[in-house]
């Protein structure tokens, strides 16, 4: 592999596998199930040693946290869902850059395209389900103003370039995603709602 695009697909597949392995324990029966994954773990090595990060460890850790502070927007910062998606997209981008370095792949001059792809991959894999026709409105409210997948990708991409303080999250913030027991594929909505 010598192309930065191929490396990005490899990273995307690794992320999918990691999230799906994590969700495997909580999937029962047929249909789609909502799972949550702590964003904090992306910086703590979940991609290198996924076996250390289990649902049971997550529940124990949550119980040890102090009482939750409100995640309401402050000082004009966007809603938590948009900040979470941008933070996850930045983690994806950083993992991809590290993969390119390990493989000796030069990505200089393509970093803007890589960030575009990171935003798209994260939104399509972990947030697109929110725009499904039969999804409760609360899931859309959490991400703010975007009305469809493409507009949310633009919001996430814009936030990726903002200072980290604009994306600051509390420790217990999670990514919520849909999984299916049948093949454990990430659940994307069958038909998005019109604009």
C-alpha positions in Angstrom: 0.0 0.0 0.0 1.5 3.3 -1.1 -1.5 5.6 -1.4 -2.8 7.8 1.4 -6.4 7.1 0.2 -5.9 3.3 0.6 -4.5 4.0 4.1 -7.6 6.0 5.0 -9.9 3.1 4.0 -7.8 0.7 6.1 -8.2 3.0 9.1 -11.9 3.3 8.5 -12.3 -0.5 8.4 -10.2 -0.8 11.6 -12.5 1.8 13.4 -15.6 0.0 12.2 -14.2 -3.3 13.5 -13.3 -1.8 16.8 -16.7 -0.2 17.4 -18.5 -3.3 16.3 -16.4 -5.6 18.5 -17.2 -3.3 21.4 -20.9 -3.5 20.7 -21.0 -7.2 20.2 -21.7 -7.9 23.9 -24.8 -5.7 23.9 -26.5 -6.9 20.8 -29.2 -9.5 21.3 -32.0 -10.5 19.0 -32.6 -9.2 15.5 -33.0 -5.6 14.5 -30.9 -2.5 15.3 -29.6 -1.6 18.7 -28.3 1.7 19.9 -24.8 1.5 21.5 -22.7 4.2 23.1 -19.0 4.4 23.1 -17.0 6.8 25.3 -15.1 9.3 23.2 -12.4 9.6 25.9 -11.3 6.0 25.0 -10.1 7.1 21.6 -7.2 8.9 23.2 -6.6 6.1 25.7 -5.6 3.4 23.3 -8.8 1.6 22.4 -7.7 1.2 18.8 -4.3 -0.4 19.8 -5.7 -2.7 22.6 -9.5 -3.0 22.2 -9.6 -6.0 24.5 -8.9 -3.7 27.5 -12.0 -1.7 26.9 -15.2 -3.6 27.6 -18.8 -2.6 28.3 -18.4 -3.7 31.9 -15.3 -1.5 32.4 -17.2 1.4 30.9 -20.2 1.0 33.3 -17.9 0.8 36.3 -16.1 3.9 35.2 -19.4 5.8 34.7 -20.4 4.9 38.2 -17.2 6.4 39.6 -17.7 9.8 37.8 -19.0 12.8 39.8 -22.5 14.1 39.1 -22.9 15.2 35.5 -22.5 18.8 34.6 -24.8 20.2 32.0 -23.6 20.0 28.3 -25.6 23.0 27.2 -23.9 25.3 24.7 -21.9 28.0 26.3 -20.4 31.2 24.8 -21.7 30.3 21.3 -20.2 26.9 21.2 -22.2 24.4 19.1 -24.3 21.7 20.6 -22.6 18.6 22.1 -23.4 16.3 19.2 -21.6 18.5 16.7 -18.6 18.9 19.0 -18.5 15.2 19.7 -18.6 14.3 16.0 -15.8 16.9 15.2 -13.7 15.5 18.1 -14.2 11.9 16.8 -13.3 13.1 13.3 -10.1 14.7 14.5 -9.2 11.4 16.3 -9.9 9.6 13.0 -7.7 12.0 11.2 -4.9 11.7 13.7 -5.0 7.9 13.6 -4.9 8.1 9.8 -1.9 10.4 9.9 -0.1 8.1 12.3 -0.9 5.1 10.0 0.6 7.0 7.0 3.8 7.7 9.1 4.1 4.1 10.1 3.8 3.0 6.5 6.1 5.7 5.1 3.2 7.2 3.1 3.6 10.9 2.3 0.4 12.8 2.8 1.8 16.4 2.7 -0.5 18.5 0.5 -3.5 16.2 1.0 -4.3 17.0 4.7 -7.3 19.1 3.8 -8.7 16.2 1.7 -7.9 13.8 4.6 -9.9 16.0 7.0 -12.8 16.1 4.5 -12.8 12.3 4.3 -12.5 12.0 8.1 -15.6 14.1 8.6 -17.5 12.1 6.0 -16.4 8.8 7.4 -17.4 9.6 10.9 -20.7 11.1 10.0 -21.7 8.3 7.6 -20.6 5.5 10.0 -21.8 6.9 13.3 -24.3 9.7 12.8 -26.2 9.1 9.5 -28.8 7.0 11.3 -30.1 10.1 13.1 -31.5 11.4 9.8 -33.6 8.3 9.2 -37.3 8.7 8.5 -38.5 6.9 11.7 -35.9 8.3 14.2 -37.1 10.3 17.2 -36.6 14.1 16.9 -34.5 14.2 20.1 -31.6 12.5 18.2 -31.6 15.3 15.6 -31.9 18.0 18.3 -28.7 16.8 19.9 -26.6 17.7 16.9 -28.0 21.1 16.2 -29.2 22.7 13.0 -28.1 20.3 10.2 -31.2 18.8 8.4 -29.4 16.1 6.4 -26.2 14.1 6.3 -24.4 16.4 3.9 -25.0 19.5 5.9 -23.9 17.7 9.1 -20.6 16.7 7.3 -20.0 20.4 6.5 -20.6 21.4 10.2 -18.2 18.7 11.4 -15.6 19.6 8.9 -15.8 23.3 9.9 -15.5 22.4 13.6 -12.4 20.3 12.9 -10.5 23.4 12.0 -11.6 25.4 15.1 -9.4 25.5 18.2 -9.8 22.5 20.5 -11.5 24.6 23.1 -14.4 25.0 20.7 -14.8 21.2 20.7 -14.2 20.7 24.4 -16.3 17.8 25.8 -16.9 16.5 29.3 -15.3 13.1 30.1 -18.5 11.1 30.0 -19.5 12.1 26.4 -20.2 9.1 24.1 -20.8 8.4 20.4 -24.1 6.7 19.9 -24.3 4.4 16.9 -26.6 1.7 15.6 -25.6 -1.9 15.1 -27.3 -5.0 13.9 -26.8 -8.5 15.2 -27.1 -9.8 11.7 -23.5 -9.5 10.5 -22.8 -6.7 13.0 -22.8 -4.0 10.4 -23.1 -0.4 11.3 -26.7 0.7 11.0 -27.2 3.4 8.4 -30.7 4.7 7.8 -32.5 3.0 4.8 -34.0 6.3 3.6 -33.0 9.8 4.8 -35.6 12.4 5.4 -35.9 15.1 2.8 -34.5 18.6 3.5 
